[in-house]
């Protein structure tokens, strides 16, 4: 059952991250990486960006458990070993939590996570919506604009 929920979550992610953002158009193009990449699930290419091949990695976690009592977090647990692997990437990496029941998602930057403890819940502060997709595009574009070489990434989606 978990595999079915995970696959549905990946489909939901692909749909909501690639939505049309008015007036900019389509900004993000996700490509599923498959089972050979156990930590990151998607390579997400920035559309309408012509300077370099700009992208970020996405790790997608799906749940049917809903939210904490105060609705501030989606109930997802990510163990510290997985977090430690995510922060090894020097390029932008985001952790997306997908609510399978509501078919919505939330995200945070994974590059600066605390790897001394498990992550218990994805904050609902940054929903995957048109406003945040545009901000995410801009943040990743700025990273690639300002780096002649791959360097440590800093995000405001923390």
DSSP file (Angstrom, degrees, kcal/mol; ACC not computed):
  #  RESIDUE AA STRUCTURE BP1 BP2  ACC     N-H-->O    O-->H-N    N-H-->O    O-->H-N    TCO  KAPPA ALPHA  PHI   PSI    X-CA   Y-CA   Z-CA
    1    1 A X     >        0   0    0      0, 0.0     4,-2.3     0, 0.0     5,-0.2   0.000 360.0 360.0 360.0 -39.3    0.0    0.0    0.0
    2    2 A X  H  >  +     0   0    0      1,-0.2     4,-2.6     2,-0.2     5,-0.2   0.867 360.0  53.3 -60.2 -37.2    2.8    2.4    0.8
    3    3 A X  H  > S+     0   0    0      2,-0.2     4,-2.4     1,-0.2    -1,-0.2   0.883 108.2  50.1 -66.1 -37.8    4.3    2.0   -2.6
    4    4 A X  H  > S+     0   0    0      2,-0.2     4,-2.4     1,-0.2    -2,-0.2   0.922 112.1  47.7 -64.8 -44.1    0.9    3.0   -4.2
    5    5 A X  H  X S+     0   0    0     -4,-2.3     4,-2.5     1,-0.2    -2,-0.2   0.910 112.1  50.3 -63.3 -42.3    0.7    6.0   -1.9
    6    6 A X  H  X S+     0   0    0     -4,-2.6     4,-2.1     2,-0.2    -2,-0.2   0.911 110.7  48.5 -62.1 -43.3    4.2    7.0   -2.8
    7    7 A X  H  X S+     0   0    0     -4,-2.4     4,-2.0     2,-0.2    -2,-0.2   0.904 111.5  49.7 -65.1 -41.0    3.6    6.7   -6.5
    8    8 A X  H  X S+     0   0    0     -4,-2.4     4,-2.8     1,-0.2    -2,-0.2   0.914 109.4  52.6 -62.6 -41.2    0.4    8.8   -6.2
    9    9 A X  H  X S+     0   0    0     -4,-2.5     4,-2.9     1,-0.2    -2,-0.2   0.889 107.3  51.2 -61.3 -39.8    2.4   11.4   -4.3
   10   10 A X  H  X S+     0   0    0     -4,-2.1     4,-2.4     2,-0.2    -1,-0.2   0.892 111.5  47.9 -64.3 -39.3    5.0   11.5   -7.0
   11   11 A X  H  X S+     0   0    0     -4,-2.0     4,-2.0     2,-0.2    -2,-0.2   0.909 112.1  48.8 -66.6 -42.3    2.2   12.1   -9.6
   12   12 A X  H  X S+     0   0    0     -4,-2.8     4,-2.9     2,-0.2     5,-0.3   0.936 111.6  50.2 -62.4 -46.1    0.6   14.8   -7.5
   13   13 A X  H  X S+     0   0    0     -4,-2.9     4,-2.8     1,-0.2     5,-0.3   0.949 109.3  50.6 -55.7 -50.9    4.0   16.5   -7.1
   14   14 A X  H  X S+     0   0    0     -4,-2.4     4,-0.8     1,-0.2    16,-0.3   0.868 113.9  45.9 -57.3 -38.6    4.6   16.4  -10.8
   15   15 A X  H  < S+     0   0    0     -4,-2.0    -1,-0.2     2,-0.2    -2,-0.2   0.934 116.7  41.0 -70.7 -47.6    1.2   17.9  -11.5
   16   16 A X  H >< S+     0   0    0     -4,-2.9     3,-0.8     1,-0.2    -2,-0.2   0.826 113.5  51.6 -77.3 -29.3    1.3   20.7   -8.9
   17   17 A X  H 3< S+     0   0    0     -4,-2.8    11,-0.3    -5,-0.3    -1,-0.2   0.768 111.1  49.1 -76.3 -23.4    4.9   21.8   -9.3
   18   18 A X  T 3< S+     0   0    0     -4,-0.8    -1,-0.2    -5,-0.3    -2,-0.2   0.195  83.4 132.1-100.8  16.9    4.5   22.2  -13.1
   19   19 A X    <   -     0   0    0     -3,-0.8     8,-0.6     1,-0.1     9,-0.3  -0.247  67.1 -93.2 -69.0 158.4    1.3   24.2  -13.0
   20   20 A X  E     -A   26   0A   0      6,-0.1     2,-0.6     7,-0.1     6,-0.2  -0.508  35.2-155.3 -70.3 133.9    0.9   27.4  -15.0
   21   21 A X  E  >  -A   25   0A   0      4,-2.2     4,-3.3    -2,-0.2     2,-0.3  -0.944  28.9-107.0-117.2 109.3    1.8   30.6  -13.1
   22   22 A X  T  4 S+     0   0    0     -2,-0.6    -2,-0.0     1,-0.3     4,-0.0  -0.596  94.0   3.4 -76.4 133.6    0.1   33.7  -14.4
   23   23 A X  T  4 S+     0   0    0     -2,-0.3    -1,-0.3     0, 0.0    -2,-0.0  -0.970 129.5  55.7 -96.1   4.4    1.5   35.8  -16.1
   24   24 A X  T  4 S-     0   0    0     -3,-0.3     2,-0.3     1,-0.2    -2,-0.2   0.791  90.5-145.9 -71.0 -28.6    4.9   34.0  -16.3
   25   25 A X  E  <  -A   21   0A   0     -4,-3.3    -4,-2.2     2,-0.0     2,-0.5  -0.700  55.7  -5.8  98.1-153.8    3.7   30.8  -17.8
   26   26 A X  E     +A   20   0A   0     -2,-0.3    -6,-0.1    -6,-0.2     3,-0.1  -0.694  63.2 171.0 -81.0 126.3    5.1   27.4  -17.1
   27   27 A X        +     0   0    0     -8,-0.6    20,-3.2    -2,-0.5     2,-0.4   0.723  54.4  46.5-108.9 -28.7    8.2   27.8  -14.9
   28   28 A X  E     -B   46   0B   0     -9,-0.3     2,-0.5   -11,-0.3    18,-0.2  -0.955  51.4-168.3-129.5 138.5    9.2   24.3  -13.8
   29   29 A X  E     -B   45   0B   0     16,-2.5    16,-2.4    -2,-0.4     2,-0.2  -0.907  17.1-156.9-125.7 101.1    9.6   21.0  -15.6
   30   30 A X  E     -B   44   0B   0     -2,-0.5     2,-0.5   -16,-0.3    14,-0.2  -0.552   6.1-166.0 -82.8 141.9   10.0   17.9  -13.3
   31   31 A X  E     -B   43   0B   0     12,-2.6    12,-2.4    -2,-0.2     2,-0.2  -0.988  21.4-129.7-125.4 121.6   11.7   14.7  -14.4
   32   32 A X  E     -B   42   0B   0     -2,-0.5    10,-0.2    10,-0.2     9,-0.1  -0.506  13.0-158.9 -69.4 132.1   11.2   11.6  -12.3
   33   33 A X        -     0   0    0      8,-3.1     3,-0.4    -2,-0.2    -1,-0.1   0.648  29.9-144.8 -90.5 -17.0   14.6   10.0  -11.6
   34   34 A X    >   -     0   0    0      7,-0.5     3,-1.4     1,-0.2    -1,-0.2  -0.206  41.1 -42.5  84.8-175.1   13.3    6.5  -10.8
   35   35 A X  T 3  S+     0   0    0      1,-0.3    -1,-0.2     3,-0.0     3,-0.1   0.631 120.7  75.0 -69.1 -16.3   14.5    3.9   -8.3
   36   36 A X  T 3  S+     0   0    0     -3,-0.4     2,-0.6     1,-0.2    -1,-0.3   0.619  93.5  57.0 -74.5 -10.3   18.2    4.3   -9.0
   37   37 A X    <   +     0   0    0     -3,-1.4    -1,-0.2     1,-0.1    -4,-0.1  -0.823  66.3 175.7-118.7  88.7   18.1    7.6   -7.0
   38   38 A X  S    S+     0   0    0     -2,-0.6    -1,-0.1     1,-0.2     3,-0.1   0.708  75.9  39.0 -72.4 -19.2   16.8    6.6   -3.6
   39   39 A X  S    S+     0   0    0      1,-0.2     2,-0.4    46,-0.1    -1,-0.2   0.888 115.7  42.4 -99.2 -48.5   17.2   10.0   -1.9
   40   40 A X        -     0   0    0      1,-0.1    19,-0.3    19,-0.1    -1,-0.2  -0.833  59.3-173.4-101.0 141.2   16.2   12.5   -4.6
   41   41 A X        +     0   0    0     17,-2.5    -8,-3.1    -2,-0.4    -7,-0.5   0.744  62.4  33.9-103.1 -30.1   13.1   11.8   -6.6
   42   42 A X  E     -BC  32  58B   0     16,-2.2    16,-2.3   -10,-0.2     2,-0.6  -0.977  52.8-150.0-136.3 142.9   13.0   14.5   -9.2
   43   43 A X  E     -BC  31  57B   0    -12,-2.4   -12,-2.6    -2,-0.4     2,-0.6  -0.956  28.0-159.4 -98.0 123.5   15.3   16.7  -11.3
   44   44 A X  E     -BC  30  56B   0     12,-3.0    12,-1.7    -2,-0.6     2,-0.3  -0.928   1.4-156.2-116.7 113.1   13.4   19.9  -11.8
   45   45 A X  E     -BC  29  55B   0    -16,-2.4   -16,-2.5    -2,-0.6     2,-0.6  -0.649  16.7-124.7 -88.1 137.4   14.5   22.1  -14.7
   46   46 A X  E     -B   28   0B   0      8,-2.5     3,-0.5    -2,-0.3     8,-0.3  -0.735  24.9-151.7 -82.6 122.3   13.8   25.8  -14.7
   47   47 A X  S    S+     0   0    0    -20,-3.2     3,-0.1    -2,-0.6   -18,-0.0  -0.516  76.4  31.0 -85.0 160.9   11.9   26.9  -17.9
   48   48 A X  S    S+     0   0    0      1,-0.2     2,-0.4    -2,-0.2    -1,-0.2   0.800  90.7 116.1  60.3  30.9   12.2   30.4  -19.3
   49   49 A X        +     0   0    0     -3,-0.5     5,-0.3     1,-0.1    -1,-0.2  -0.967  33.7 169.6-130.5 113.4   15.8   30.6  -18.0
   50   50 A X        +     0   0    0     -2,-0.4     3,-0.1     1,-0.1    -1,-0.1   0.413  56.2  79.5-110.9   1.3   18.4   30.8  -20.8
   51   51 A X  S    S-     0   0    0      1,-0.2     2,-0.3     0, 0.0    -1,-0.1   0.941 108.7 -18.7 -77.0 -47.3   21.7   31.7  -19.1
   52   52 A X  S    S-     0   0    0      0, 0.0     2,-1.3     0, 0.0    -1,-0.2  -0.812  83.2 -76.9-143.0 179.9   22.6   28.1  -17.9
   53   53 A X        -     0   0    0     -2,-0.3     2,-0.3    -3,-0.1    -3,-0.1  -0.755  58.9-169.6 -84.3  92.7   20.9   24.8  -17.3
   54   54 A X        +     0   0    0     -2,-1.3    -8,-2.5    -8,-0.3     2,-0.3  -0.687  17.9 142.4 -91.4 139.2   19.3   25.8  -14.0
   55   55 A X  E     -C   45   0B   0     -2,-0.3    37,-0.4   -10,-0.2     2,-0.3  -0.960  31.2-150.5-159.2 170.7   17.7   23.1  -11.9
   56   56 A X  E     -C   44   0B   0    -12,-1.7   -12,-3.0    -2,-0.3     2,-0.3  -0.958  23.0-118.1-143.6 163.7   17.0   21.8   -8.4
   57   57 A X  E     -Cd  43  93B   0     35,-2.4    37,-2.4    -2,-0.3     2,-0.4  -0.802  23.9-157.1-100.8 146.7   16.5   18.4   -6.9
   58   58 A X  E     -Cd  42  94B   0    -16,-2.3   -17,-2.5    -2,-0.3   -16,-2.2  -0.988   8.4-162.3-126.3 131.6   13.3   17.4   -5.1
   59   59 A X  E     - d   0  95B   0     35,-2.6    37,-3.2    -2,-0.4     2,-0.5  -0.962  19.0-155.9-107.2 127.2   12.7   14.7   -2.6
   60   60 A X  E     - d   0  96B   0     -2,-0.5     2,-0.4    35,-0.2    37,-0.2  -0.908  13.9-177.7-115.1 126.3    9.0   13.8   -2.3
   61   61 A X  E     - d   0  97B   0     35,-2.9    37,-2.9    -2,-0.5     2,-0.4  -0.981  11.3-159.7-121.7 132.9    7.4   12.3    0.8
   62   62 A X  E     + d   0  98B   0     -2,-0.4     2,-0.3    35,-0.2    37,-0.2  -0.880  10.4 179.2-118.2 144.2    3.7   11.4    0.7
   63   63 A X  E     - d   0  99B   0     35,-2.4    37,-2.5    -2,-0.4    38,-0.5  -0.975  31.4-167.3-141.0 155.1    1.3   10.8    3.6
   64   64 A X  S    S+     0   0    0     -2,-0.3    35,-0.1    36,-0.2    -1,-0.1   0.198  76.5  91.8-114.2   8.3   -2.3   10.0    4.3
   65   65 A X  S    S-     0   0    0     10,-0.4     2,-0.2     1,-0.3    11,-0.1   0.542  77.3-150.1 -85.2  -8.1   -1.9   10.9    8.0
   66   66 A X        -     0   0    0      9,-0.1     9,-3.0     8,-0.0    -1,-0.3  -0.484  33.6 -33.8  79.0-143.6   -3.0   14.6    7.6
   67   67 A X  B     -G   74   0C   0      7,-0.2     7,-0.2    -2,-0.2    54,-0.0  -0.689  58.1 -91.9-120.9 163.5   -1.8   17.4    9.8
   68   68 A X    >   -     0   0    0      5,-2.3     3,-2.2    -2,-0.2    -1,-0.1  -0.264  54.3 -95.0 -65.7 165.4   -0.7   18.1   13.4
   69   69 A X  T 3  S+     0   0    0      1,-0.3    -1,-0.1     2,-0.1    -2,-0.0   0.811 128.4  45.6 -56.2 -33.8   -3.5   19.3   15.7
   70   70 A X  T 3  S-     0   0    0      3,-0.0    -1,-0.3     1,-0.0    -2,-0.0   0.362 108.7-124.6 -92.7   6.2   -2.6   22.9   15.1
   71   71 A X  S <  S+     0   0    0     -3,-2.2    -2,-0.1     2,-0.2     3,-0.1   0.699  78.1 119.1  60.8  22.6   -2.3   22.4   11.3
   72   72 A X  S    S+     0   0    0      1,-0.2    52,-2.2    51,-0.1     2,-0.3   0.600  71.6  36.4 -92.2 -11.8    1.3   23.8   11.2
   73   73 A X  E    S- H   0 123C   0     50,-0.3    -5,-2.3    51,-0.1     2,-0.4  -0.999  71.9-129.4-143.0 143.3    2.9   20.6    9.9
   74   74 A X  E     -GH  67 122C   0     48,-3.0    48,-2.0    -2,-0.3     2,-1.4  -0.777  43.8-109.1 -83.2 132.5    2.0   17.8    7.5
   75   75 A X  E     +     0   0C   0     -9,-3.0   -10,-0.4    -2,-0.4     2,-0.4  -0.478  68.1 132.0 -73.2  93.2    2.6   14.5    9.3
   76   76 A X  E     -     0   0C   0     -2,-1.4    45,-3.3   -13,-0.1     2,-0.5  -0.996  39.9-153.6-140.0 138.5    5.7   13.1    7.6
   77   77 A X  E     - H   0 120C   0     -2,-0.4     2,-0.5    43,-0.2    43,-0.2  -0.958   9.1-175.6-115.6 132.8    8.8   11.7    9.2
   78   78 A X  E     - H   0 119C   0     41,-2.3    41,-3.1    -2,-0.5    -2,-0.0  -0.995  26.0-127.4-124.6 124.8   12.2   11.7    7.5
   79   79 A X     >  -     0   0    0     -2,-0.5     4,-2.0    39,-0.2     3,-0.5  -0.310  19.9-114.4 -75.0 158.0   15.0   10.0    9.3
   80   80 A X  H  > S+     0   0    0      1,-0.2     4,-2.3     2,-0.2     5,-0.1   0.776 113.7  60.0 -63.5 -27.9   18.3   11.7   10.0
   81   81 A X  H  > S+     0   0    0      2,-0.2     4,-1.5     1,-0.2    -1,-0.2   0.915 107.2  46.0 -66.3 -41.2   20.2    9.4    7.7
   82   82 A X  H  > S+     0   0    0     -3,-0.5     4,-2.1     2,-0.2    -2,-0.2   0.898 112.3  51.1 -66.6 -40.5   18.1   10.5    4.7
   83   83 A X  H  X S+     0   0    0     -4,-2.0     4,-2.0     1,-0.2    -2,-0.2   0.901 106.6  54.6 -62.3 -40.6   18.5   14.1    5.7
   84   84 A X  H  < S+     0   0    0     -4,-2.3     4,-0.3     1,-0.2    -1,-0.2   0.866 108.9  48.4 -62.0 -36.0   22.3   13.7    5.9
   85   85 A X  H >< S+     0   0    0     -4,-1.5     3,-1.1     1,-0.2     4,-0.3   0.893 108.2  54.4 -70.2 -39.8   22.3   12.3    2.4
   86   86 A X  H >< S+     0   0    0     -4,-2.1     3,-1.3     1,-0.2    -2,-0.2   0.886 103.6  54.5 -61.7 -39.8   20.1   15.3    1.1
   87   87 A X  T 3< S+     0   0    0     -4,-2.0    -1,-0.2     1,-0.3    -2,-0.2   0.581  89.8  77.5 -76.3  -5.9   22.5   17.9    2.4
   88   88 A X  T <  S+     0   0    0     -3,-1.1     2,-0.4    -4,-0.3    -1,-0.3   0.719  73.8  91.7 -72.5 -19.9   25.4   16.4    0.6
   89   89 A X    <   -     0   0    0     -3,-1.3     4,-0.1    -4,-0.3   -32,-0.0  -0.635  65.2-157.1 -77.3 127.3   24.2   17.9   -2.6
   90   90 A X  S    S+     0   0    0     -2,-0.4    61,-0.2    62,-0.1     2,-0.2   0.545  72.9  75.4 -81.6  -5.4   25.8   21.4   -3.2
   91   91 A X  S    S-     0   0    0      1,-0.1    62,-0.2    61,-0.1   -35,-0.1  -0.533 105.4 -66.2 -97.8 168.4   23.0   22.5   -5.5
   92   92 A X        -     0   0    0    -37,-0.4   -35,-2.4    -2,-0.2     2,-0.4  -0.325  55.3-179.8 -59.0 130.8   19.4   23.5   -4.4
   93   93 A X  E     -d   57   0B   0    -37,-0.2    17,-2.9    -4,-0.1    18,-0.8  -1.000   5.2-168.3-133.0 132.8   17.5   20.6   -2.9
   94   94 A X  E     -dE  58 109B   0    -37,-2.4   -35,-2.6    -2,-0.4     2,-0.6  -0.941  15.8-141.0-124.2 145.8   13.9   20.8   -1.6
   95   95 A X  E     -dE  59 108B   0     13,-3.0    13,-1.8    -2,-0.4     2,-0.5  -0.925  20.9-162.7-105.5 121.0   11.9   18.4    0.5
   96   96 A X  E     -dE  60 107B   0    -37,-3.2   -35,-2.9    -2,-0.6     2,-0.5  -0.902   6.3-158.1-109.9 129.6    8.2   18.2   -0.6
   97   97 A X  E     -dE  61 106B   0      9,-3.1     9,-2.3    -2,-0.5     2,-0.5  -0.922  11.2-158.7-104.1 128.8    5.5   16.8    1.6
   98   98 A X  E     -dE  62 105B   0    -37,-2.9   -35,-2.4    -2,-0.5     2,-1.0  -0.932  12.7-147.7-113.5 125.7    2.4   15.7   -0.3
   99   99 A X  E  >> -dE  63 104B   0      5,-3.0     4,-1.9    -2,-0.5     5,-1.1  -0.814  14.3-165.8 -86.5 103.6   -1.0   15.3    1.4
  100  100 A X  T  45S+     0   0    0    -37,-2.5    -1,-0.2    -2,-1.0   -36,-0.2   0.850  82.7  53.2 -63.6 -36.2   -2.3   12.4   -0.7
  101  101 A X  T  45S+     0   0    0    -38,-0.5    -1,-0.2     1,-0.2   -37,-0.1   0.920 120.9  29.6 -66.5 -44.5   -5.9   12.9    0.5
  102  102 A X  T  45S-     0   0    0      2,-0.1    -2,-0.2    -3,-0.0    -1,-0.2   0.565 100.4-131.0 -93.0 -11.0   -6.1   16.6   -0.4
  103  103 A X  T  <5 +     0   0    0     -4,-1.9     2,-0.3     1,-0.2    -3,-0.2   0.905  65.5 122.0  57.1  46.0   -3.7   16.4   -3.3
  104  104 A X  E   < -E   99   0B   0     -5,-1.1    -5,-3.0    25,-0.0     2,-0.3  -0.871  44.9-151.4-129.1 164.4   -1.7   19.4   -2.1
  105  105 A X  E     -E   98   0B   0     -2,-0.3    23,-2.8    23,-0.2     2,-0.3  -0.940   9.2-164.7-139.5 161.3    1.9   19.9   -1.2
  106  106 A X  E     -EF  97 127B   0     -9,-2.3    -9,-3.1    -2,-0.3     2,-0.3  -0.939  16.3-163.1-137.6 156.2    4.2   21.9    1.0
  107  107 A X  E     -E   96   0B   0     19,-2.0     2,-0.3    -2,-0.3    19,-0.3  -0.973  15.0-175.5-147.0 159.7    8.0   22.3    0.9
  108  108 A X  E     -E   95   0B   0    -13,-1.8   -13,-3.0    -2,-0.3     2,-0.3  -0.958  40.8 -95.5-143.5 158.7   11.1   23.4    2.7
  109  109 A X  E     -E   94   0B   0     48,-3.9   -15,-0.3    -2,-0.3     3,-0.2  -0.608  27.9-164.2 -75.4 135.6   14.8   23.7    1.6
  110  110 A X    >   +     0   0    0    -17,-2.9     3,-1.3    -2,-0.3   -16,-0.2   0.565  67.8  89.6 -95.7 -10.5   16.7   20.6    2.6
  111  111 A X  T 3  S+     0   0    0    -18,-0.8    -1,-0.2     1,-0.3   -17,-0.1   0.730  97.0  31.8 -64.4 -23.7   20.2   22.0    2.2
  112  112 A X  T 3  S+     0   0    0     -3,-0.2    -1,-0.3     2,-0.1    -2,-0.1  -0.030  84.8 141.9-125.6  31.9   20.5   23.3    5.8
  113  113 A X    <   -     0   0    0     -3,-1.3     2,-0.7   -30,-0.2    -3,-0.1  -0.377  59.7-105.9 -76.2 153.3   18.5   20.7    7.7
  114  114 A X    >   -     0   0    0      1,-0.1     3,-0.6    -2,-0.1    -1,-0.1  -0.693  31.6-172.4 -77.0 115.7   19.6   19.5   11.2
  115  115 A X  T 3   +     0   0    0     -2,-0.7   -31,-0.2     1,-0.2    -1,-0.1   0.281  68.7  83.7 -96.4  11.2   20.8   16.0   10.6
  116  116 A X  T 3  S+     0   0    0      1,-0.1     2,-0.3     2,-0.1    -1,-0.2   0.558  99.7  26.3 -87.1  -8.8   21.2   15.2   14.3
  117  117 A X  S <  S-     0   0    0     -3,-0.6    -1,-0.1   -37,-0.1   -34,-0.1  -0.978  90.5 -91.6-148.7 160.1   17.5   14.3   14.6
  118  118 A X        -     0   0    0     -2,-0.3     2,-0.6     1,-0.1   -39,-0.2  -0.367  41.3-115.8 -67.3 150.1   14.7   13.0   12.5
  119  119 A X  E     -H   78   0C   0    -41,-3.1   -41,-2.3    -2,-0.1     2,-0.8  -0.810  27.0-164.4 -87.7 122.5   12.4   15.5   10.8
  120  120 A X  E     -H   77   0C   0     -2,-0.6   -43,-0.2   -43,-0.2   -45,-0.1  -0.763  58.5 -11.3-112.2  86.2    8.9   15.2   12.2
  121  121 A X  E     -     0   0C   0    -45,-3.3     2,-0.6    -2,-0.8   -46,-0.2   0.142  66.1-107.0 106.4 142.6    6.6   17.0    9.9
  122  122 A X  E     -H   74   0C   0    -48,-2.0   -48,-3.0    -3,-0.1   -15,-0.0  -0.909  42.9-117.9 -98.1 121.2    6.8   19.3    6.9
  123  123 A X  E >   -H   73   0C   0     -2,-0.6     3,-0.5   -50,-0.2   -50,-0.3  -0.266  10.4-139.8 -58.3 145.0    5.8   22.9    7.9
  124  124 A X  T 3  S+     0   0    0    -52,-2.2     3,-0.3     1,-0.2    -1,-0.1   0.236  77.9 103.3 -89.3  13.4    2.7   24.1    6.1
  125  125 A X  T 3  S+     0   0    0    -53,-0.3     2,-0.6     1,-0.2    -1,-0.2   0.829  81.2  42.7 -65.0 -34.8    4.3   27.6    5.8
  126  126 A X  S <  S-     0   0    0     -3,-0.5   -19,-2.0   -19,-0.3    -1,-0.2  -0.764  75.2-173.0-119.6  85.1    5.2   27.1    2.1
  127  127 A X  B     -F  106   0B   0     -2,-0.6     2,-1.6    -3,-0.3   -21,-0.3  -0.407  37.7-106.5 -71.5 153.6    2.4   25.5    0.1
  128  128 A X  S    S+     0   0    0    -23,-2.8     2,-0.3     4,-0.1   -23,-0.2  -0.665  72.5 132.6 -81.1  91.7    3.1   24.5   -3.5
  129  129 A X  S  > S-     0   0    0     -2,-1.6     4,-2.6   -25,-0.1     5,-0.2  -0.793  73.5 -88.2-133.9 176.5    1.0   27.3   -5.1
  130  130 A X  H  > S+     0   0    0     -2,-0.3     4,-2.1     1,-0.2     5,-0.2   0.885 123.4  50.8 -58.1 -42.5    1.5   29.8   -7.9
  131  131 A X  H  > S+     0   0    0      1,-0.2     4,-2.0     2,-0.2    -1,-0.2   0.945 115.1  41.5 -62.2 -48.6    3.1   32.4   -5.6
  132  132 A X  H  > S+     0   0    0     -5,-0.2     4,-2.7     2,-0.2    -1,-0.2   0.801 110.4  57.2 -73.8 -28.0    5.6   30.0   -4.1
  133  133 A X  H  X S+     0   0    0     -4,-2.6     4,-2.6     2,-0.2    -1,-0.2   0.927 109.0  46.9 -64.2 -43.0    6.4   28.4   -7.4
  134  134 A X  H  X S+     0   0    0     -4,-2.1     4,-2.3    -5,-0.2    -2,-0.2   0.914 114.3  46.9 -63.8 -42.2    7.4   31.8   -8.8
  135  135 A X  H  X S+     0   0    0     -4,-2.0     4,-2.6     2,-0.2    -2,-0.2   0.890 112.0  50.6 -65.7 -39.3    9.5   32.5   -5.7
  136  136 A X  H  X S+     0   0    0     -4,-2.7     4,-2.5     2,-0.2     5,-0.3   0.925 109.9  50.2 -62.9 -45.3   11.1   29.1   -5.9
  137  137 A X  H  X S+     0   0    0     -4,-2.6     4,-2.8     1,-0.2    -2,-0.2   0.931 112.6  47.5 -56.9 -47.0   11.9   29.7   -9.5
  138  138 A X  H  X S+     0   0    0     -4,-2.3     4,-2.7     2,-0.2    -2,-0.2   0.908 110.9  51.0 -63.9 -42.7   13.5   33.1   -8.6
  139  139 A X  H  X S+     0   0    0     -4,-2.6     4,-1.8     2,-0.2    -1,-0.2   0.926 114.5  42.6 -61.8 -45.2   15.5   31.6   -5.7
  140  140 A X  H  X S+     0   0    0     -4,-2.5     4,-2.1     2,-0.2    -2,-0.2   0.900 113.4  52.1 -70.1 -40.0   16.9   28.9   -7.9
  141  141 A X  H  X S+     0   0    0     -4,-2.8     4,-2.6    -5,-0.3    -2,-0.2   0.911 108.5  51.9 -60.6 -42.0   17.6   31.2  -10.8
  142  142 A X  H  X S+     0   0    0     -4,-2.7     4,-2.1     2,-0.2    -1,-0.2   0.890 106.7  54.0 -62.1 -39.3   19.4   33.6   -8.5
  143  143 A X  H  < S+     0   0    0     -4,-1.8     4,-0.5     1,-0.2    -1,-0.2   0.953 113.6  40.9 -58.7 -49.3   21.6   30.7   -7.2
  144  144 A X  H >< S+     0   0    0     -4,-2.1     3,-0.5     1,-0.2    -2,-0.2   0.833 112.9  55.3 -71.7 -31.2   22.6   29.8  -10.8
  145  145 A X  H 3< S+     0   0    0     -4,-2.6    -1,-0.2     1,-0.2    -2,-0.2   0.880 112.7  42.2 -63.4 -38.1   23.0   33.5  -11.8
  146  146 A X  T 3< S+     0   0    0     -4,-2.1     2,-0.6    -5,-0.2    -1,-0.2   0.401 101.9  77.1 -95.1   1.8   25.4   34.2   -9.0
  147  147 A X    <   +     0   0    0     -3,-0.5    -1,-0.1    -4,-0.5     3,-0.1  -0.938  40.9 177.6-122.7 117.1   27.6   31.1   -9.1
  148  148 A X  S    S+     0   0    0     -2,-0.6     2,-0.3     1,-0.1    -1,-0.1   0.748  87.4  25.2 -79.4 -25.7   30.2   30.5  -11.7
  149  149 A X  S    S-     0   0    0     -3,-0.1     2,-0.4     0, 0.0    -1,-0.1  -0.888 105.6 -83.9-129.3 162.7   30.9   27.2   -9.9
  150  150 A X        +     0   0    0     -2,-0.3     2,-0.3    -3,-0.1   -59,-0.1  -0.556  59.4 167.3 -70.1 123.7   28.7   25.0   -7.8
  151  151 A X        -     0   0    0     -2,-0.4     2,-0.0   -61,-0.2    -4,-0.0  -0.792  45.1 -62.9-130.0 173.0   28.8   26.4   -4.2
  152  152 A X        -     0   0    0     -2,-0.3     2,-0.3     1,-0.1   -62,-0.1  -0.343  56.4-129.4 -61.4 135.6   26.8   25.9   -1.1
  153  153 A X        -     0   0    0    -62,-0.2     2,-0.4   -63,-0.1    -1,-0.1  -0.672  17.1-161.4 -93.4 139.9   23.2   26.9   -1.5
  154  154 A X        -     0   0    0     -2,-0.3     2,-0.3   -62,-0.0   -62,-0.1  -0.984  13.1-173.9-121.2 132.4   21.3   29.2    0.8
  155  155 A X        -     0   0    0     -2,-0.4     3,-0.1     1,-0.1   -46,-0.0  -0.850  31.9-150.0-124.5 156.8   17.5   29.3    0.8
  156  156 A X  S    S+     0   0    0     -2,-0.3     2,-1.1     1,-0.1    -1,-0.1   0.367  83.8  89.4-102.3   3.5   14.8   31.4    2.5
  157  157 A X              0   0    0      1,-0.2   -48,-3.9   -21,-0.0    -1,-0.1  -0.499 360.0 360.0 -92.6  63.0   12.4   28.4    2.5
  158  158 A X              0   0    0     -2,-1.1    -1,-0.2   -50,-0.2   -50,-0.1   0.361 360.0 360.0-111.6 360.0   13.6   27.1    5.9
